[in-house]
Amino acid sequence: MKTVFSPVQLTHDPKMEISDGMLKPAVEIPSRAEMVRNEILDRKIGPLWTPQDFGRAPLERVHTCEYLDFLESFWSRWTAAGRQGEAFPFVWPVRQLRSSPTPTHIDGMLGRFSFDAGTPLGEHTWAAATASANSALTAARFLREGDRSAFALCRPPGHHAAADYFGGYCFLNNAAIAAQWLRDQGTARVAILDVDYHHGNGTQAIFYDRADVMFLSIHADPREEYPYFLGHTDETGEKAGKGFTQNWPLPPGTDWARYSEALEEACRWLTVYSPDALIVSLGLDTYEKDPISQFRFVPEDFLRLGARLARLGKPTLFVMEGGYAVDALGSNCVNVLEGFLGG
């Protein structure tokens, strides 16, 4: 299995985040990707590839140009305003407030294009996020060229980013960008299975009214976990996409036995839909020792997950999302990949 990764993805290096109402050390840090890369090399999963630069065009198929312009120009705007260090939003256009016209002040723009305060932007965020998206696109290209599977070692992650806002450590939605690129290249039906502990709200929002990209998510109940405001069972799509979104919110403390029941249901949906390509938003924060999550996976469960996905028999692109138990992240991630290759 080919892995795609660029060292540029390490340049986004946040020091702090706002979590649980407090300023805390950041958990979405460069060493996450380094641990996974090192494990892939140590366990000889396959060759490591540098991503191709696809330019902005595939990004614009998923994200608005206004949002991309903001991300690309953010650092120059931030420093021109006399600011320094990493930036946090602090005001948002909620309920009766307006999101249009877009503010020209940098603080207003930060609020317009975000949905939480826990995702700092810095000098190299745009470069790292575009490199991460290019990793997903390059891995998707390998599927189009006939590979059975590929792994995009994406960092920053992407599944919380929607068409015109960032949050949840995510800036560009790597899985959605890869899915749309596959569709544009002629892949008729694409499915995205999100196995991250947190619901992939951005991916759901992007494809919610479409039937050509199915979105399935198994995650912590949003009544008790981030992102709190999306990911319920009654969210099943709208218009042409009605029935092509499915959510399985699970309670804190969920272990493999309970999780695998939801996984089997998701696999039945995938069997019926029969996609020409499957994208797995691979969050590893279901691990029992993850510092910001409350599921109870043990390392062997990640092998089981990979093996079950292999039995679907579909060309499969793994796109890394969350997972913050850094010391175990590499081994848990590669367990999924090995389970798939041996499945």
C-alpha positions as CSV (number, residue, x, y, z in Angstrom):
1,M,0.0,0.0,0.0
2,K,1.4,3.4,-1.0
3,T,1.5,6.1,1.6
4,V,1.5,9.8,0.6
5,F,3.0,12.5,2.9
6,S,4.8,15.8,2.6
7,P,7.1,17.2,5.3
8,V,5.4,20.6,4.6
9,Q,2.5,19.2,6.6
10,L,4.6,19.4,9.7
11,T,5.0,23.2,9.4
12,H,1.6,24.0,10.9
13,D,2.8,23.8,14.5
14,P,0.2,25.2,17.0
15,K,1.4,25.6,20.6
16,M,-2.0,26.2,22.4
17,E,-5.6,25.6,21.9
18,I,-8.8,26.5,23.6
19,S,-10.4,23.4,25.0
20,D,-12.9,22.8,27.8
21,G,-13.2,26.6,28.2
22,M,-9.4,26.9,28.9
23,L,-6.2,27.7,27.1
24,K,-4.3,24.4,27.0
25,P,-1.3,22.9,25.1
26,A,-2.3,21.9,21.6
27,V,-2.9,18.2,20.9
28,E,-3.0,18.4,17.1
29,I,0.8,18.6,16.7
30,P,3.3,17.7,14.1
31,S,4.6,14.6,16.0
32,R,1.3,12.9,15.3
33,A,2.2,12.6,11.6
34,E,5.8,11.8,12.4
35,M,4.8,8.9,14.6
36,V,2.6,7.4,11.8
37,R,5.3,7.9,9.1
38,N,7.9,6.2,11.3
39,E,5.7,3.3,12.0
40,I,4.9,2.8,8.3
41,L,8.6,2.8,7.5
42,D,9.4,0.4,10.4
43,R,6.7,-2.1,9.5
44,K,7.3,-1.8,5.8
45,I,3.7,-1.2,4.8
46,G,4.8,0.1,1.4
47,P,6.6,3.0,-0.3
48,L,6.3,6.6,0.9
49,W,5.4,9.0,-1.9
50,T,5.6,12.8,-2.0
51,P,2.3,14.4,-3.1
52,Q,1.8,16.0,-6.5
53,D,0.7,19.6,-6.5
54,F,-2.8,19.7,-7.9
55,G,-3.2,23.5,-7.5
56,R,-6.3,25.3,-6.3
57,A,-8.8,23.9,-8.8
58,P,-9.7,20.7,-6.8
59,L,-10.0,22.7,-3.6
60,E,-12.5,25.1,-5.3
61,R,-14.7,22.1,-6.2
62,V,-15.4,21.7,-2.5
63,H,-14.6,25.0,-0.8
64,T,-15.8,28.5,-1.7
65,C,-13.3,30.8,-3.4
66,E,-13.9,33.4,-0.7
67,Y,-13.0,30.9,2.1
68,L,-9.9,29.8,0.2
69,D,-8.8,33.4,-0.4
70,F,-9.2,34.0,3.4
71,L,-7.0,31.1,4.3
72,E,-4.4,31.8,1.7
73,S,-4.1,35.5,2.7
74,F,-4.7,35.1,6.4
75,W,-1.1,35.5,7.6
76,S,-0.4,38.6,5.6
77,R,-3.7,40.2,6.9
78,W,-2.9,39.1,10.5
79,T,0.6,40.6,10.5
80,A,-0.6,43.8,8.6
81,A,-3.0,44.3,11.5
82,G,-0.1,44.4,13.9
83,R,-0.8,40.9,15.3
84,Q,1.7,38.2,16.0
85,G,1.6,34.6,17.1
86,E,-1.2,32.2,16.4
87,A,-4.7,33.4,16.0
88,F,-8.0,32.4,17.6
89,P,-11.6,33.4,16.5
90,F,-13.7,34.8,19.3
91,V,-17.0,36.0,17.8
92,W,-19.4,34.3,15.3
93,P,-22.4,35.2,13.2
94,V,-24.9,33.1,15.2
95,R,-28.7,33.0,14.9
96,Q,-30.0,36.5,14.2
97,L,-26.5,37.9,13.3
98,R,-25.5,38.2,9.6
99,S,-22.7,36.4,7.8
100,S,-23.0,38.6,4.8
101,P,-21.5,41.0,3.9
102,T,-18.2,39.4,5.0
103,P,-16.4,41.7,7.5
104,T,-13.2,43.4,6.4
105,H,-11.7,43.4,9.9
106,I,-9.5,40.4,10.6
107,D,-11.3,39.4,13.8
108,G,-14.6,39.5,11.9
109,M,-13.2,37.4,9.1
110,L,-11.9,34.8,11.6
111,G,-15.4,34.5,13.0
112,R,-17.1,34.4,9.6
113,F,-14.9,31.5,8.4
114,S,-14.8,29.3,11.5
115,F,-17.1,27.5,13.9
116,D,-15.0,27.1,17.1
117,A,-12.2,28.8,19.1
118,G,-10.0,25.7,19.5
119,T,-8.4,25.8,16.1
120,P,-5.5,28.2,15.9
121,L,-4.1,29.6,12.6
122,G,-0.5,30.4,12.1
123,E,2.1,31.4,9.6
124,H,2.3,28.0,7.9
125,T,-1.3,26.8,8.2
126,W,-2.2,27.4,4.5
127,A,0.9,25.6,3.3
128,A,0.4,22.6,5.5
129,A,-3.3,22.3,4.8
130,T,-2.8,22.4,1.0
131,A,0.0,19.9,1.3
132,S,-2.3,17.6,3.3
133,A,-5.0,18.0,0.6
134,N,-2.5,17.2,-2.1
135,S,-1.6,14.0,-0.2
136,A,-5.3,13.0,-0.3
137,L,-5.5,13.8,-4.0
138,T,-2.3,11.9,-4.9
139,A,-3.6,8.9,-3.0
140,A,-6.9,9.2,-4.9
141,R,-5.0,9.2,-8.1
142,F,-3.4,5.9,-7.2
143,L,-6.9,4.4,-6.9
144,R,-7.8,5.8,-10.3
145,E,-4.7,4.2,-11.7
146,G,-5.7,0.8,-10.4
147,D,-4.3,0.4,-6.9
148,R,-6.6,-1.6,-4.5
149,S,-5.8,0.8,-1.7
150,A,-3.7,3.8,-0.7
151,F,-3.1,5.8,2.5
152,A,-3.1,9.6,2.6
153,L,-1.2,10.5,5.8
154,C,-3.1,13.8,6.1
155,R,-2.2,16.3,8.8
156,P,-3.8,18.8,9.5
157,P,-6.9,16.6,9.4
158,G,-10.0,17.6,7.4
159,H,-13.4,16.2,8.3
160,H,-14.7,19.1,10.4
161,A,-14.0,21.7,7.7
162,A,-17.0,22.6,5.6
163,A,-17.3,24.5,2.3
164,D,-16.6,27.9,4.0
165,Y,-15.5,27.3,7.6
166,F,-12.7,25.7,9.6
167,G,-12.7,24.1,13.0
168,G,-11.9,21.0,14.9
169,Y,-8.2,21.3,13.9
170,C,-9.4,21.1,10.2
171,F,-9.0,23.7,7.4
172,L,-9.4,21.8,4.1
173,N,-11.6,18.8,3.9
174,N,-9.2,16.2,2.6
175,A,-11.6,13.3,2.3
176,A,-14.3,15.5,0.5
177,I,-11.7,17.0,-1.9
178,A,-10.5,13.4,-2.8
179,A,-14.1,12.2,-3.2
180,Q,-15.0,15.1,-5.5
181,W,-11.8,14.7,-7.5
182,L,-12.7,11.0,-8.0
183,R,-16.2,12.0,-9.2
184,D,-14.7,14.5,-11.6
185,Q,-12.4,11.9,-13.0
186,G,-15.3,9.6,-13.8
187,T,-15.7,7.5,-10.7
188,A,-19.5,7.1,-10.7
189,R,-20.3,6.4,-7.0
190,V,-18.1,7.3,-4.0
191,A,-18.8,6.4,-0.4
192,I,-17.1,8.0,2.7
193,L,-17.1,6.0,5.9
194,D,-16.0,8.2,8.8
195,V,-14.7,6.2,11.8
196,D,-13.3,9.1,13.8
197,Y,-14.5,9.4,17.4
198,H,-16.0,12.8,16.5
199,H,-18.7,13.3,13.9
200,G,-17.4,14.5,10.5
201,N,-19.8,17.5,10.4
202,G,-17.9,19.2,7.5
203,T,-18.0,16.2,5.2
204,Q,-21.7,15.6,5.9
205,A,-22.6,19.2,5.2
206,I,-20.7,19.2,1.9
207,F,-22.5,16.2,0.5
208,Y,-25.8,16.4,2.3
209,D,-28.0,17.0,-0.8
210,R,-26.2,14.6,-3.1
211,A,-26.7,10.9,-4.0
212,D,-23.4,10.4,-5.9
213,V,-21.3,10.5,-2.6
214,M,-22.7,8.6,0.3
215,F,-21.6,9.7,3.8
216,L,-21.7,7.2,6.8
217,S,-20.4,8.1,10.2
218,I,-19.9,6.1,13.4
219,H,-19.0,8.5,16.3
220,A,-19.7,9.7,19.8
221,D,-23.2,11.0,20.6
222,P,-23.1,14.7,19.7
223,R,-25.4,15.4,22.7
224,E,-22.3,14.6,24.8
225,E,-19.3,15.2,22.5
226,Y,-17.9,17.7,20.0
227,P,-19.0,18.9,17.5
228,Y,-22.3,18.8,19.5
229,F,-24.6,20.3,16.8
230,L,-24.5,17.6,14.1
231,G,-24.4,13.9,13.8
232,H,-27.8,12.7,15.0
233,T,-29.6,9.6,13.6
234,D,-32.4,11.8,12.0
235,E,-29.9,13.5,9.7
236,T,-30.2,11.4,6.5
237,G,-29.7,13.9,3.7
238,E,-32.0,16.2,1.8
239,K,-33.3,16.7,-1.7
240,A,-31.5,14.3,-4.1
241,G,-29.3,13.2,-1.2
242,K,-32.2,12.0,1.0
243,G,-31.2,8.6,2.4
244,F,-27.5,8.9,1.4
245,T,-26.3,10.2,4.8
246,Q,-26.4,7.8,7.8
247,N,-25.2,8.4,11.4
248,W,-24.5,6.0,14.2
249,P,-24.0,8.1,17.4
250,L,-22.7,5.9,20.3
251,P,-22.4,6.5,24.0
252,P,-19.2,7.2,26.0
253,G,-17.5,4.0,26.9
254,T,-18.3,2.2,23.7
255,D,-16.0,-0.8,23.1
256,W,-15.4,-3.0,20.0
257,A,-18.4,-5.3,20.8
258,R,-20.8,-2.3,20.6
259,Y,-19.0,-0.5,17.9
260,S,-18.8,-3.5,15.6
261,E,-22.6,-3.7,15.6
262,A,-22.8,-0.2,14.1
263,L,-19.9,-1.0,11.8
264,E,-21.9,-4.0,10.5
265,E,-24.9,-1.8,9.8
266,A,-22.7,0.6,7.9
267,C,-21.1,-2.2,5.9
268,R,-24.6,-3.3,4.9
269,W,-25.4,0.2,3.6
270,L,-22.1,0.1,1.7
271,T,-22.9,-3.3,0.2
272,V,-26.3,-2.1,-1.1
273,Y,-24.8,1.2,-2.4
274,S,-21.9,-0.6,-4.0
275,P,-19.6,2.4,-4.5
276,D,-16.9,2.4,-7.1
277,A,-14.5,3.8,-4.5
278,L,-14.5,3.9,-0.7
279,I,-12.9,6.6,1.3
280,V,-12.3,5.9,5.0
281,S,-11.9,9.0,7.2
282,L,-9.5,7.2,9.5
283,G,-9.7,8.7,13.0
284,L,-7.7,6.8,15.6
285,D,-9.2,8.6,18.6
286,T,-11.4,5.7,19.4
287,Y,-8.4,4.4,21.3
288,E,-9.0,3.8,25.0
289,K,-6.1,6.1,26.0
290,D,-6.9,9.0,23.7
291,P,-6.7,12.1,25.8
292,I,-9.8,13.8,24.4
293,S,-12.1,10.8,23.7
294,Q,-14.1,8.2,25.5
295,F,-14.3,5.1,23.4
296,R,-12.5,1.9,24.5
297,F,-10.7,0.5,21.5
298,V,-7.6,-1.6,22.3
299,P,-4.8,-2.0,19.7
300,E,-6.2,-5.3,18.4
301,D,-9.5,-3.6,17.5
302,F,-7.8,-1.5,14.9
303,L,-6.6,-4.7,13.2
304,R,-10.2,-6.0,13.3
305,L,-11.5,-2.7,11.8
306,G,-9.1,-2.9,8.8
307,A,-9.9,-6.6,8.2
308,R,-13.6,-5.9,8.1
309,L,-13.2,-3.0,5.7
310,A,-11.1,-5.3,3.4
311,R,-14.0,-7.7,3.1
312,L,-16.1,-5.1,1.4
313,G,-13.8,-5.7,-1.6
314,K,-13.8,-2.0,-2.8
315,P,-10.9,0.2,-3.9
316,T,-10.2,2.0,-0.6
317,L,-8.5,5.2,0.2
318,F,-7.6,5.8,3.9
319,V,-7.4,9.5,4.8
320,M,-6.0,10.2,8.3
321,E,-8.2,12.3,10.6
322,G,-7.9,12.5,14.4
323,G,-6.1,10.5,17.1
324,Y,-4.2,12.2,19.9
325,A,-2.6,9.5,22.0
326,V,0.6,10.3,20.2
327,D,2.8,7.5,21.5
328,A,0.3,4.8,20.3
329,L,-1.0,6.7,17.2
330,G,1.5,5.1,14.7
331,S,0.9,1.5,15.8
332,N,-2.8,1.9,15.9
333,C,-2.9,3.5,12.5
334,V,-0.7,0.9,10.9
335,N,-2.7,-1.9,12.6
336,V,-5.7,-0.7,10.5
337,L,-3.7,-0.8,7.3
338,E,-2.2,-4.2,8.1
339,G,-5.6,-5.5,9.0
340,F,-6.9,-4.4,5.6
341,L,-3.9,-5.8,3.7
342,G,-4.3,-9.1,5.4
343,G,-8.1,-9.2,5.2
